[in-house]
């Protein structure tokens, strides 16, 4: 993989390696990639950085619907929906496969902000305002796997249907759902990047998220 090859060259340059004469690596490369505030040197993990940049392209395909980039890819890959529903097919180009890899990053930490609830699937999407549990864990009702949040909202009063929510969800999740503020007017749902206070995705915040995610996955249980 190109990223690994480039990273290998960087390591050899840093440690002063010439040809096949290996030198002692006094510190693990992962430690050197840590931020300077964490004792590292701030070197980029190129694989993670590449994923963070691909996620930026996926984010543009979600929000920048006036660009030529969006129009070309939408016609070809997701004509009847959004990039979130797009599928990878055997004949898919390398560029599109790469963008779908970036979409996977977005899906891990993107959060739906509830508007009219039409675009948010209750048991599939991340929409609960919780850092560690944004997806509903209450067992799905048979036949309602793809139901949208819209069915939980009274369209006249623009308020939650408390009796339905209390009946369907466990107590903790029911209280979280009912605490989500709703607009007095019907507005479209909005997908935000919850790892950035602004709600907008950036390569910097995406890379930081991927770094933390990798550290947590390698941490001893």
N, C-alpha and C positions, 0 to 999 in steps of 0.2 A: 504494500500500500504506500502511496506517495508520501503521505503524512509521516509514516514511520521511517521512511528512508531519509526524509529531510531532518527529522528529529534525531536520527542516528548520526547524521553529519554534524549537527549542532553539539551533540554530546561529545563526539570525538574532538571537535574544535575546543570545547570548554575544558576537557581534561588534558588537552595537549597531546592527544594520541596521533602518532605518525605511522601510516601503513598498518601493519598487523601488530605493532608493538603496543600492547595494552598497558595502561597505567592504572594505578589504584583509584577507584571511585570512592572517595572518602564519605560522600553523602549520597543517599538515594536520589535518583532523578525526580521522583514524585515530591520529595521534600524541597528540592530546588524550585519546583513549579508552584510551591505555595506562595501566597502573597507576602510581601516584605514585612507586613505587620504580624505575620504568623511565623516569621523566622526564615522564610524562603527568599529566593532572589527574583521571584515574579516571572520566571520563564513560562511560556505558554505551552500547555499540553496541546499539541497541534491537532490531534484527533478531536478533542473536545471543542477546541476553538473553531474547527471546521464545521462541526455540528451546530454550534451557536450561530455561525454565519448562514448556514442553510436554513435554520429556523427563521432568520430574518426574512428570507425569501418567502417562506410559507406564511409568515405574518403579513407580508405585503399582499399576498393572494387572498387573504382574508379581509383586508381593510381598504386597499388601494384599488377600488374597482374602476377607476377612470384611466388607468395606465394601459399602454399598449401591452406591457408584460402580462397584465391580468387578462385582457381580452383574448390574447393568443392562447394562453394556457387554459382558460375556461372553455373555449370552444372545443379544444382538443381533449381535455381530460375530465372536466366536471361541468358539462353543459346544463345539467338539470339540478344542480345543487351548489354546494360550496366545496372547497378543498377538503373539508373535514369528512365529507362522504365519499371522496374520490377513491377509486380502487387502483391497485397496481395490477397490470395485466402482463402476460409473458412478453409481448412485443414492446413494452414500455421502454422509453429511452433512458440512458444513464442519467441525463439531467433531471428527468422527472422522478426517477427512483431516489435521487439525492434530495430533491425537494420534499419527497414524502418522508425521508429520514428526518428532515428538519421539522416536518409536521408532527412527528412523534415527540419531539422535544416540547413543542407548543402544547400538545395534549397532556403532557405530564404536569404542567403548572398553570395552564390557562384556566380561567374561572369565568363562568357566565354570570353577568349581572342581570338580574331579573327585570324584564320590562313587561311585555304582554305574555311571556311564557311560551310562545308558539314555537320557538326554535330549540328550546331546552327539553331534552328527554330526561324524565324523572330519574330513571335507574341507570342511565348510560353516561350522562355528562357530569362534569364537575360544576356544581352551582351552590353548594352550601358554603357559607362564609367561615370556613374553618381551615387553618393552615395545614393540618395533617389529615383531615377527613372531609374532603370537599364533595365526595360522592356518597349518595344514599346507600346505607348498608341494610336497611330494613328489607326483609324478603319481598321480592317482587310478587305482585298479584298476578295469577295466571291469566294470560291473554292481554295484559297491560304492559308488556315489556317495553314498548315504544311510545307509551303515553307521554304527552308533553306536560310541562308545568302549568300550561294554560288551564287544564281541568281543575286545578287547585285554587284558581282565582275567580272570584265573583266579578263578572265583566261590568255589572251595573254599579256596584259600590266600590269597585277597585280595591277589594280587600280579600284577605285569605279566607277560604272556606274552612273555618276552624273545625267544624264537626267532621268533615271529610278527612282532614289532616290528622286529627286525633284518632280516628278510626283506622287509618291505613298505616301510620308510621309509629315506631316506638316512641316512648315519651320524650327521650332526649332529642331525637331528630325532629319531632313535631314542634318542640319549643324553638329549636333553631330556625326552622322554616317560618314559623309565625312571627319571628323577630325580624325577618328580612323586610325592609321598607318597600312599599309599592308606590309608584307614581300615581297621582290623581288622574292623569290622562294616559291613554294607551300608547306605550312607546315600544319600539323594537328591543329585543334582548341584545345585550352587548357583551362581546367576548373580551376580557381584559387579561393582561399578564400579571398575575398576582405576586410575582417575585420583584416587582418594581413599584414603588409608591405611586408613580404616575399612571400605572395601569397599561403603559405602552411597552412593547417588547424592545429591547436593545441588545446588541451583541454582548455588551459588557455584562448585563444582568443575566443573559442566557448562559454565558460562560461560567459566571459565578455559581449559578444554579447547578449546572452540570458538574462542576468541581465538588460542590457540597454533596451532591447526590452520589458521586463516585466514592467520596470519603466515607459516607454513611454505609454504603454497600460493602465496603471493605473493613468496616469497624468490627471488632470482635463482639460476639453476642454475649 
